[in-house]
């Protein structure tokens, strides 16, 4: 389908990233980190997970990690769930069909 969005090739689709830091941060920092989900882990690390609209936004998040002096462990681009991508495309297709009647 021509109007299906592909998070790998469509620059308008946010990509989900996971940023791992050493140390724990509370959930109250979520807004400061662009609304990312903050998950403290038992091993002492914290995961930030959420959509990032572009590379500039990703660099902004990493700058905040740096500014707080948090040890950065990893930055991972998460693989999209293919069923979620297909369901979103199907929903958009159906919405377009309803608007044409």
N, C-alpha and C positions, 0 to 999 in steps of 0.2 A: 504494500500500500504506500502510495507516494507521500502522504502526510504523516506517516508514523515517525516519531522522534526517536533518535538513537543517541543515548547518553555518551557514546564514544565519539560520535561525529558531529552532533548538533551543539554548536557553541552556546545556544540559549538554554540548554538543559543543565541544571546544577549536577555536579558529581559529588557522590558521598565519599568523604575522607574520614580516616581514623588517625588521630594524632595521639601518640603515647608519650607521656612524660613520667619522670621519676618523682614520686611524692604524691600526696593526696590534696585535692582541692574539693571544696564543698560544691553542692549543686547551685549555690547562690551565684557562682561565677558564670553560669550559663549565658546570661544576657551579655556579659562583657566579652564572651567568646562567640558572639554571633548567634546565640540560641542553640549552640551545639549541646548534645546530650553528654553529660559528664558522669562517668562511671568509675568510682574508686574501686580498685581491685585489691584482693587479699595480699598480693605480693608487694604492695606499697606503691604501685604505679596507678596512674589515672588515665583513662581513655576519654578523649573528646571525639564524638562521632556525630556527623551531620552533613547536610548538603553545603557545598561551597560553590558559589556561582561562577567564579573564574579564578585564574591564577593570581590576579591582584588581591582578591579576597583571601586566598590561601596564604600568600605572603604576609598579609595583614595579621592573620591569626598567628603565624609563626613569629612575627615581630612581637606580639603580645606575650607569647611564651618566653621569648628572649628578654623582654622588658621586665618580666617578673623574676627573671633569673632561674627559671625552671629548667632542669636538665631534660633536653629533648632526646627521646629514645628512638622513635620511629614515626614516619608519616607514610600512610598507606592509602592508595586509591582503592576503594572497595568495588568489587565487581557488582554490577546491577543484577537484580533478580530478573531473569528473562521473563518470568510470568508476570511480574509487576509492570515491565515495559510493555508487554503485549496487552495487558488489561488496560493500561493507560491509553494506549493507541486505540483499542477497541472502544473505550468510553468516549474519547474525542471524536471518533468516527460516528458513533451513535448520536452524539450531541449535534454534530454537523447535519446528520440526516434529519433530526427533529426540527432544526431551524429552517430547513428548506421547504417544509410543508405549509 
